[in-house]
Amino acid sequence: MPPAKRKPKPDDSAIERGESKPRPASRANAPRHEKPRQPKPRGAVKPRADKAAEDEPEDRLKGDKARQGRPPAGGSPPEEKPPADAAPEAIGHAGSPPPEAAEPGPQLSPEEAERARKKYLLRRFWISGRGYWGLHGDRLAWPLTIGLLTLICVNVGFQYGINRWNRAIFDAIEQRDAHTVYWLSAIFLPLVAGSITLVVAQVYLRMTMQRRWRSWLTTAVIQRWLASGRYYQLNLVKGDHANPEARLTEDLRIATESPVDFVAGVLNAFLSASTFIVVLWTIGGALSFSLGGSVITVPGFLVVTAVIYAAITSTSMFFIGRHFVELSEQKNQTEAEFRYVLTRVRENGESIALLGGEEEENAGIFRSFAAVLSRWARLTGQHMRTTLVSQGSSLFAPVVPVLLCAPKFLDGSMSLGQVMQAASAFAMVQGAFGWLVDNYPRLADWNASARRIASLMMSLDGLERAEANDRLGRIQRGETENGAMLSLRNLSVTLDDGTSVVKETEVEIQPGERVLVSGESGTGKSTLVRAIAGLWPWGSGSVDFHPGKRLFMLPQRPYIPSGTLRRATCYPAAADNWKTKEIAAALDKVGLGYLKDRLEEEAPWDQTLSGGEKQRLAFARLLLHAPDIVVLDEATSALDEKSQDTMMQTVMKELPTVTIISVAHRAELEAFHTRKITLERREGGARLVSDVELVSRKRKRGLIRRALWGSGVNGKG
């Protein structure tokens, strides 16, 4: 659960540009949930006495300033605490303020600026990732880390013991010492068992750390992604954050797994190289040979050979695989785009089928898949070249030391055991030096994945900073002071580039009023609704609510979660917040009584229900949640006129005191509203041009009938 946000610090870069510091919010505009009263969860029902303790956790809404405890438009799920039985590592920490944005200097060329951006992306990933070992990190982070490092050190000792065993056994075989051979054979099993045990324990600690780190960081990033409607706002702003679902799954997995492998591999390589270089230097000694009548002596010739050999292979790998990072990043991006295209087809299957768009969708899918295959083809070439180097290196490494030691063995200055020990040590040193050769592809893949998740983090950073200090202005949110249910004070709504959508709107809605918002398409009605819900942050003025009242949104396309029909009906509250008979009664009232026997059935309800049934289900949610104020954004557009009338009459009967704000084009809805405000597109943004009281339809018909009879006109004439 993210804590309440800290008071933002002035943006240094903004101060350098001459911008003023953000002004503190006034008392009227302060987020209402920060007062020391018991807040209500978003969209939750008014608690019954036996469930109040469960359904009203006091800290559920802390830190969620923008949405102020109200469910977001579109029915997206509210932020919840991890379940009671969740693993302890599933609780990340997202309370730290975002780092200052690093912008490349104007003096840099485009290529230099891109390199600087990529370098900062890796730094940005570590700013968040290292929090796992920090004050708010996982309690087992340091024990797992220290345990893994200790096991690596001990295992290198066992490797040295096996290396010494190789020398002893071959010396015994050369000397035909049966007793020593039998004794060494007996101690071989404990050595192997100890080494295997250490390696298995390393795997456990390494994979446990990777799992817990991924869980911690994923939870923290998802908390930030869901907070204050940022998952929605990312669709409205520019930046490198496309396909966040792929970044939060595959990219974040690679970004947290690979560093643990790399650190363990580097430490093991360093200790192995240090240990077995000493062995090579001690065993090999100096090599003397004649060249042009002179005797040349090379001290530690096996060490020199190992270093030269590793330098050749590593340099070859660097030049051959220098495009690995770029290609891995491109491959990951195209894979994410391909998944997104397939997901879009699945989610919009009905519309595509009705329009007969299979052929066009097929073409689009294979265009995206062709891009994936193209990147894979280029990446295949890189893998082939790096495999050539790594495989060649692994084949030559055991042979080179034997050939180098052969002269000394033949002249009797080295025993067979020393030759085999040198060969084993040379292979260990070469393996340590060749760590980059073997892991460069994974390193490149990690680099690409870390940058992609860091790009998403940077976009979230920008939105988080914008909540405290936005050059374009930010809509303030507070409480009404005169008993009004909702007040829009000098409200202007802008795009993230500063373009005005709605300009200087003044509206005050009293409890129990039913207000219809009308206007031509494109006048900003839905944008105004998003601003009221707290999903659209940019603009000026304020949106104030009656303190302690709950708002509920009914969008044009209701969200149907996966799972049972019971869960879909109760959403966004828990499915067990109401008894079965209460849910069934709500379905009866909205004309879905034929579904009440299927409440516990799990089915793809989003695909099963028609558009009209989904809207009826949304009204059933409204009846269950019984909020104080409801916003209907074209919430009856899929219903016929008779069903629409029935639905509105049901709401007015079951919730007689609810305040309603409707956004709709249908004139028939005027009969169910007491007031109508009209937006009209103007230069510089839409404006409110009229605000009138409405006369009921029944009264209208009576006036028309009397006027017709009074003029001598009747039904026959």
C-alpha positions, 0 to 999 in steps of 0.5 A, spaced: 500 500 500 503 506 497 503 511 503 501 518 503 505 522 498 510 527 501 510 534 500 513 535 493 520 538 492 521 544 487 523 541 480 530 544 480 530 544 472 523 548 473 527 553 477 532 554 472 527 555 467 524 561 471 518 557 473 515 558 480 515 553 485 508 549 486 503 553 491 501 549 496 493 547 496 488 551 499 484 548 505 478 547 500 482 544 495 485 539 500 484 531 498 478 530 502 481 523 504 487 526 508 482 528 514 482 524 520 475 521 518 474 514 516 474 513 509 470 509 505 473 504 500 471 506 492 465 503 490 464 499 496 457 498 499 454 502 505 457 497 510 452 492 514 454 492 522 457 485 521 462 486 515 464 493 517 470 491 520 472 487 514 469 492 508 472 499 511 480 498 512 482 505 514 488 505 510 485 503 503 485 510 500 491 513 503 496 516 498 490 516 492 490 523 492 487 524 485 481 519 485 479 521 492 476 514 494 472 514 488 472 508 482 475 510 476 471 511 469 471 504 465 470 500 471 478 498 472 479 495 479 481 499 485 487 498 489 487 493 494 491 490 499 495 483 498 491 478 500 492 475 507 495 469 504 500 472 500 507 471 500 511 476 504 515 478 498 509 480 494 509 487 498 513 492 494 514 499 496 512 505 491 513 510 496 519 514 494 519 520 490 521 519 483 528 521 481 529 528 477 528 527 470 535 527 466 535 531 459 540 530 455 544 537 453 542 541 447 549 541 445 549 533 444 548 530 437 542 526 436 547 520 437 550 522 443 543 524 446 540 517 444 546 514 448 545 518 454 538 517 454 540 509 454 545 510 459 540 514 464 535 508 463 539 503 466 541 508 472 533 509 472 532 501 473 537 501 478 534 507 482 528 502 483 531 496 483 536 497 489 530 498 493 529 491 494 536 491 499 534 498 502 530 500 508 523 498 505 525 492 501 525 485 503 527 482 510 530 476 506 534 480 501 540 481 505 540 474 508 539 471 501 545 475 498 550 473 504 548 466 503 549 466 496 556 469 496 558 465 502 556 458 498 560 461 492 566 462 496 566 455 499 564 452 492 571 455 489 574 451 495 571 445 493 573 446 486 580 447 488 580 441 492 578 437 486 583 440 482 588 437 487 585 430 487 586 430 479 594 431 480 594 426 486 590 421 482 594 421 476 601 421 480 599 415 483 597 412 477 603 414 474 607 411 480 602 405 480 601 406 487 595 402 488 594 404 495 593 411 494 589 410 488 584 406 492 584 411 498 583 417 493 577 413 490 574 413 497 575 421 498 572 422 491 565 421 493 565 426 499 568 431 495 563 430 489 557 430 494 560 436 497 560 440 491 554 438 488 550 440 495 553 447 494 551 447 487 544 445 489 544 450 495 546 456 490 541 454 485 536 455 491 538 461 494 539 464 487 532 462 484 529 464 491 532 471 491 530 472 483 523 470 485 523 475 491 526 481 487 521 480 481 515 479 486 517 486 490 519 490 484 513 488 480 508 489 486 512 496 487 511 498 479 504 495 479 502 499 485 505 506 481 501 504 475 495 503 478 495 509 483 491 515 481 489 512 474 496 512 471 494 506 467 489 510 464 493 517 463 499 513 460 494 512 454 494 520 453 501 522 454 507 521 449 513 517 451 516 510 450 511 506 454 507 502 449 505 495 451 506 496 459 503 489 460 509 486 456 514 490 460 511 488 467 511 481 465 517 478 461 521 484 461 521 485 468 522 478 469 529 478 465 531 485 468 531 481 475 533 474 474 539 476 470 543 481 474 543 475 480 546 470 475 551 476 473 553 477 480 554 470 482 557 469 475 562 474 476 564 473 483 565 465 481 569 467 475 573 472 479 575 467 485 576 461 480 581 466 476 584 468 482 585 461 485 587 457 479 592 463 476 596 461 482 596 454 481 598 455 474 603 459 476 606 455 481 605 448 477 607 451 470 613 455 472 617 458 467 618 456 459 625 456 456 626 455 449 631 457 443 630 462 438 635 465 433 641 462 438 638 466 444 634 462 450 628 466 451 625 464 458 617 466 459 615 466 467 608 463 468 607 461 461 601 458 462 598 464 466 600 468 460 597 463 455 591 463 459 590 471 459 592 472 451 587 466 449 582 469 453 583 476 450 583 473 443 576 470 445 573 476 449 575 481 443 572 477 438 566 476 442 565 484 443 566 485 435 562 480 433 556 481 438 556 489 439 549 489 435 546 484 440 543 489 445 540 493 439 537 487 436 535 484 443 531 491 444 528 491 437 526 483 438 523 484 445 519 490 442 516 487 436 514 481 440 510 485 445 507 489 439 505 482 436 502 480 442 498 486 443 495 485 436 493 478 437 490 481 444 486 486 440 483 481 436 481 477 441 478 483 445 474 485 439 472 479 436 465 480 436 466 487 432 471 484 427 466 478 426 460 482 425 464 487 420 467 481 416 474 484 418 478 477 418 482 478 412 484 485 414 486 483 421 489 477 418 494 481 414 495 486 420 497 480 424 502 477 419 505 484 418 506 484 425 509 477 425 513 478 419 517 484 423 518 479 429 521 474 424 525 479 421 528 481 428 529 474 429 533 472 423 538 478 424 538 475 431 540 468 429 546 471 425 548 474 431 547 468 435 551 464 430 557 468 430 557 468 438 556 461 438 562 460 433 567 463 438 564 460 444 564 453 441 571 454 438 574 456 445 571 451 449 574 446 444 581 449 444 581 450 452 582 443 454 588 442 449 592 448 449 595 447 456 596 439 455 600 441 448 604 447 452 606 442 458 608 436 453 615 438 453 616 439 460 613 432 461 617 429 456 623 431 459 621 429 466 620 436 469 613 435 470 609 429 472 603 426 469 599 429 475 601 436 474 600 436 467 592 434 468 592 439 474 595 444 469 590 442 464 584 443 469 586 449 472 587 452 465 580 450 463 578 453 470 581 460 468 579 460 461 572 459 463 572 465 468 576 469 463 571 467 458 565 468 462 563 474 458 563 470 451 558 465 454 554 470 457 554 476 452 547 474 449 544 474 456 547 481 458 544 484 451 537 481 453 538 484 460 540 490 457 534 491 453 529 489 458 532 493 463 531 499 458 524 497 457 521 497 464 525 503 466 522 507 460 515 505 463 518 507 470 520 514 467 513 515 464 510 514 471 515 518 474 513 524 469 505 523 471 507 523 479 511 529 478 505 532 474 501 531 480 505 535 484 507 540 479 505 541 472 507 547 467 500 545 464 496 546 470 493 541 474 485 540 476 485 541 484 480 537 488 477 538 494 470 539 498 464 543 497 463 548 503 455 550 502 452 543 502 453 542 494 454 535 492 458 537 486 461 543 484 466 545 478 469 552 479 472 555 473 474 548 471 478 548 464 480 541 461 486 541 457 490 536 453 497 534 455 500 539 450 496 545 453 490 544 448 484 546 451 478 541 451 473 545 456 474 552 458 472 555 464 466 551 466 462 553 472 457 548 475 454 547 482 449 541 483 445 540 489 444 533 493 438 529 489 439 533 482 439 529 476 443 533 471 443 532 463 450 534 460 448 535 452 452 537 446 455 535 439 460 530 439 467 532 440 465 538 445 468 534 451 463 531 454 466 525 456 473 529 457 469 533 462 466 526 466 474 524 466 476 530 469 470 529 474 472 522 476 479 524 477 482 521 471 484 527 467 489 531 471 490 537 466 487 543 466 485 548 471 480 550 476 477 545 481 472 539 482 469 539 489 465 534 492 461 533 498 465 531 504 464 523 505 460 522 499 461 516 494 461 517 487 460 511 482 461 511 474 457 507 469 461 508 462 458 506 456 462 500 455 462 497 462 468 493 464 466 485 465 472 482 469 474 474 468 471 469 473 464 468 476 458 472 474 457 474 481 464 477 481 462 481 475 455 483 478 459 486 485 465 489 481 469 493 484 467 490 491 468 483 493 464 478 490 462 476 497 460 483 500 452 481 498 448 475 499 446 471 493 439 473 494 441 481 494 445 480 488 439 476 485 434 481 486 438 486 483 439 482 477 431 481 477 430 489 477 434 490 471 431 485 467 437 480 468 433 475 472 434 469 467 441 469 469 441 469 477 441 461 477 448 462 473 451 467 479 457 461 481 458 460 473 465 461 471 465 463 463 467 469 459 462 473 460 465 479 457 464 475 450 458 472 452 453 478 454 451 482 449 452 490 449 445 491 452 446 486 457 453 489 460 449 495 461 444 492 465 449 489 469 452 495 470 445 498 473 445 492 477 452 494 480 449 501 481 443 498 485 448 494 490 453 499 491 448 505 492 452 511 492 451 518 493 452 520 486 453 517 480 455 519 473 452 516 467 456 516 461 452 514 455 450 508 460 444 506 456 446 507 449 445 500 447 438 499 450 432 501 446 427 507 448 423 502 452 428 499 456 432 505 457 425 508 460 425 502 465 432 502 467 432 510 469 425 509 473 428 503 477 434 507 479 429 513 481 425 508 485 431 504 488 435 510 489 430 516 490 436 521 493 442 519 489 445 525 485 445 523 477 450 526 472 448 524 465 452 524 459 447 523 453 445 524 446 438 522 446 433 527 448 428 522 451 433 522 457 430 529 459 424 526 462 428 523 467 432 529 469 431 536 472 436 540 469 440 540 463 447 543 461 449 544 454 456 544 452 458 548 445 464 547 441 468 554 441 474 557 439 479 555 444 475 550 447 468 548 449 464 552 453 457 551 457 452 555 453 446 554 457 443 551 464 436 550 464 431 547 468 427 541 465 419 540 465 417 532 466 415 529 459 408 527 462 407 535 463 409 537 456 404 532 453 399 535 457 401 542 455 401 540 448 394 536 448 391 542 452 394 547 446 391 542 441 384 541 444 384 549 445 385 551 438 380 546 435 385 541 433 383 533 435 385 527 433 381 526 427 382 532 424 
